[in-house]
Amino acid sequence: HSGYTMVKVKNPEEIIKMVTSTDYSKKKIFSIVAHIDHGKTTATDYLLRRAGLMRPEDAGQLQMTDSDDEEQARGITIFTSVVLLIFNDTRKPDTEEPYIFQINDTPGHISFTGEVSRALRGSDGAIILIDALEGVMTQTETNIRLAVGEEYCKPVLFINKVDRLISELKLSPQDTFARIDKITREANELIKKVRPEGSKWSVDFAKNSVTVGSAKHGWGFTYEILLEKGLKPQDVFAKYTEGDIQWLRDNLPLDEPMLRMVVDHLPDPETAAKYRIPHIWGGDLNSELGQSLQKSDPNGKLLGMITKIFLDPKRNYAPTLIGRIFSGTLDQSDTIYLIN
């Protein structure tokens, strides 16, 4: 696990500066949505280990997204937690500021759709995660309808557990790729059915909005990454047949394709607000608040939402509120009121 020591431990001041910066072009807020057991927690944990942004004292006792006893007992993600990641895009000059990503974790279980919708309402984009072996399922359809159709989160695709096609189904490299192609087509049919009118949202391996890989084994690729490395999908799948997982992990670490997809395809808050606010907010768009919301104006009236309340057992069950500000600026000394 050579790469797993890369958690970016930053001093709290630096984290606060990045989080509160009003340079929205470097910020992305998104969710990962998946059918239960398709590997969302594994994928989030992997990203957290590789690119997580946390205080030094938190890095020692890494709290992964399964944050609750009830949840660990059931082995599924019930509570939506927030994950901050930092990403230096290797394609850009070193002098450029890194990106900061916020992942609003969403429960995978069907009975928690209310909480999924809440996490998505606070997100601008979504990584749709699909198990290569099981393919598009009813829950995938529900997730795409909620994310893309109801909350206007722009989608990209991560096809996970591709190793199982090779090791369990014993598919040839050609058949493995054909299966990936079929999943992409089916996901696109669902996206096209519900995407915002006038948007051309879709996912496409050739345009690098599809990542293929294995969260459990920590590798993955987009088309662009294969080209950079001079590889074909078949070469990668052949490594599996040879049992050389370490090579895949070393040469095709999963954080790179996933986070590049976020940079290239998911919108920043300012871009997203222009088309999301008229859809998700029921107020008067011409009012002062309406204008401020559509511009993501940090100097406008304050309006936000709480996506999750987390009672921290380590701090005497003091509540931690996780949420999203759409307009205005929340100060540490402010008192907030729940308005509906």
JOGIQUI-V513371 format. One record per residue. N is the residue number from 1. OMEGA is omega in whole degrees, 0 to 359 (* if undefined). Layout:
n->N omega->OMEGA
n->N omega->OMEGA
//
This chain:
n->1 omega->188
n->2 omega->187
n->3 omega->191
n->4 omega->181
n->5 omega->189
n->6 omega->179
n->7 omega->183
n->8 omega->178
n->9 omega->184
n->10 omega->174
n->11 omega->186
n->12 omega->181
n->13 omega->182
n->14 omega->179
n->15 omega->182
n->16 omega->180
n->17 omega->180
n->18 omega->184
n->19 omega->185
n->20 omega->180
n->21 omega->180
n->22 omega->172
n->23 omega->187
n->24 omega->184
n->25 omega->182
n->26 omega->182
n->27 omega->175
n->28 omega->178
n->29 omega->185
n->30 omega->176
n->31 omega->169
n->32 omega->182
n->33 omega->184
n->34 omega->170
n->35 omega->179
n->36 omega->177
n->37 omega->175
n->38 omega->172
n->39 omega->183
n->40 omega->181
n->41 omega->178
n->42 omega->181
n->43 omega->180
n->44 omega->179
n->45 omega->181
n->46 omega->180
n->47 omega->180
n->48 omega->180
n->49 omega->186
n->50 omega->190
n->51 omega->185
n->52 omega->180
n->53 omega->183
n->54 omega->178
n->55 omega->183
n->56 omega->184
n->57 omega->179
n->58 omega->186
n->59 omega->181
n->60 omega->182
n->61 omega->187
n->62 omega->177
n->63 omega->178
n->64 omega->189
n->65 omega->175
n->66 omega->197
n->67 omega->188
n->68 omega->183
n->69 omega->181
n->70 omega->184
n->71 omega->180
n->72 omega->179
n->73 omega->183
n->74 omega->177
n->75 omega->178
n->76 omega->183
n->77 omega->179
n->78 omega->188
n->79 omega->181
n->80 omega->178
n->81 omega->181
n->82 omega->182
n->83 omega->176
n->84 omega->180
n->85 omega->175
n->86 omega->185
n->87 omega->172
n->88 omega->183
n->89 omega->184
n->90 omega->180
n->91 omega->184
n->92 omega->179
n->93 omega->183
n->94 omega->185
n->95 omega->185
n->96 omega->178
n->97 omega->178
n->98 omega->174
n->99 omega->170
n->100 omega->183
n->101 omega->172
n->102 omega->176
n->103 omega->172
n->104 omega->185
n->105 omega->180
n->106 omega->178
n->107 omega->182
n->108 omega->189
n->109 omega->187
n->110 omega->184
n->111 omega->180
n->112 omega->185
n->113 omega->178
n->114 omega->180
n->115 omega->176
n->116 omega->181
n->117 omega->182
n->118 omega->179
n->119 omega->181
n->120 omega->178
n->121 omega->179
n->122 omega->183
n->123 omega->177
n->124 omega->181
n->125 omega->180
n->126 omega->168
n->127 omega->178
n->128 omega->184
n->129 omega->182
n->130 omega->177
n->131 omega->185
n->132 omega->183
n->133 omega->185
n->134 omega->178
n->135 omega->182
n->136 omega->181
n->137 omega->181
n->138 omega->181
n->139 omega->177
n->140 omega->179
n->141 omega->177
n->142 omega->182
n->143 omega->180
n->144 omega->178
n->145 omega->180
n->146 omega->187
n->147 omega->188
n->148 omega->187
n->149 omega->186
n->150 omega->186
n->151 omega->178
n->152 omega->174
n->153 omega->182
n->154 omega->187
n->155 omega->160
n->156 omega->189
n->157 omega->170
n->158 omega->177
n->159 omega->189
n->160 omega->175
n->161 omega->179
n->162 omega->177
n->163 omega->183
n->164 omega->178
n->165 omega->184
n->166 omega->186
n->167 omega->183
n->168 omega->181
n->169 omega->180
n->170 omega->179
n->171 omega->175
n->172 omega->176
n->173 omega->180
n->174 omega->182
n->175 omega->177
n->176 omega->182
n->177 omega->178
n->178 omega->179
n->179 omega->179
n->180 omega->179
n->181 omega->181
n->182 omega->180
n->183 omega->179
n->184 omega->179
n->185 omega->181
n->186 omega->178
n->187 omega->180
n->188 omega->178
n->189 omega->180
n->190 omega->180
n->191 omega->183
n->192 omega->180
n->193 omega->189
n->194 omega->186
n->195 omega->181
n->196 omega->180
n->197 omega->179
n->198 omega->177
n->199 omega->179
n->200 omega->186
n->201 omega->172
n->202 omega->177
n->203 omega->189
n->204 omega->180
n->205 omega->182
n->206 omega->179
n->207 omega->175
n->208 omega->174
n->209 omega->173
n->210 omega->173
n->211 omega->181
n->212 omega->179
n->213 omega->181
n->214 omega->180
n->215 omega->182
n->216 omega->182
n->217 omega->171
n->218 omega->176
n->219 omega->178
n->220 omega->179
n->221 omega->164
n->222 omega->179
n->223 omega->182
n->224 omega->182
n->225 omega->176
n->226 omega->180
n->227 omega->180
n->228 omega->184
n->229 omega->181
n->230 omega->182
n->231 omega->169
n->232 omega->178
n->233 omega->181
n->234 omega->179
n->235 omega->183
n->236 omega->182
n->237 omega->178
n->238 omega->179
n->239 omega->179
n->240 omega->180
n->241 omega->178
n->242 omega->180
n->243 omega->183
n->244 omega->183
n->245 omega->181
n->246 omega->179
n->247 omega->181
n->248 omega->182
n->249 omega->182
n->250 omega->188
n->251 omega->183
n->252 omega->181
n->253 omega->189
n->254 omega->183
n->255 omega->183
n->256 omega->180
n->257 omega->183
n->258 omega->184
n->259 omega->173
n->260 omega->177
n->261 omega->180
n->262 omega->180
n->263 omega->189
n->264 omega->190
n->265 omega->182
n->266 omega->188
n->267 omega->170
n->268 omega->186
n->269 omega->183
n->270 omega->179
n->271 omega->185
n->272 omega->184
n->273 omega->184
n->274 omega->180
n->275 omega->181
n->276 omega->185
n->277 omega->179
n->278 omega->182
n->279 omega->187
n->280 omega->183
n->281 omega->186
n->282 omega->186
n->283 omega->182
n->284 omega->186
n->285 omega->180
n->286 omega->179
n->287 omega->180
n->288 omega->180
n->289 omega->179
n->290 omega->179
n->291 omega->181
n->292 omega->179
n->293 omega->183
n->294 omega->179
n->295 omega->187
n->296 omega->188
n->297 omega->181
n->298 omega->179
n->299 omega->182
n->300 omega->177
n->301 omega->183
n->302 omega->170
n->303 omega->179
n->304 omega->177
n->305 omega->174
n->306 omega->180
n->307 omega->184
n->308 omega->171
n->309 omega->184
n->310 omega->178
n->311 omega->189
n->312 omega->182
n->313 omega->180
n->314 omega->181
n->315 omega->176
n->316 omega->181
n->317 omega->174
n->318 omega->182
n->319 omega->171
n->320 omega->180
n->321 omega->177
n->322 omega->183
n->323 omega->188
n->324 omega->175
n->325 omega->179
n->326 omega->182
n->327 omega->179
n->328 omega->183
n->329 omega->179
n->330 omega->180
n->331 omega->182
n->332 omega->184
n->333 omega->183
n->334 omega->171
n->335 omega->180
n->336 omega->181
n->337 omega->176
n->338 omega->186
n->339 omega->172
n->340 omega->*
//
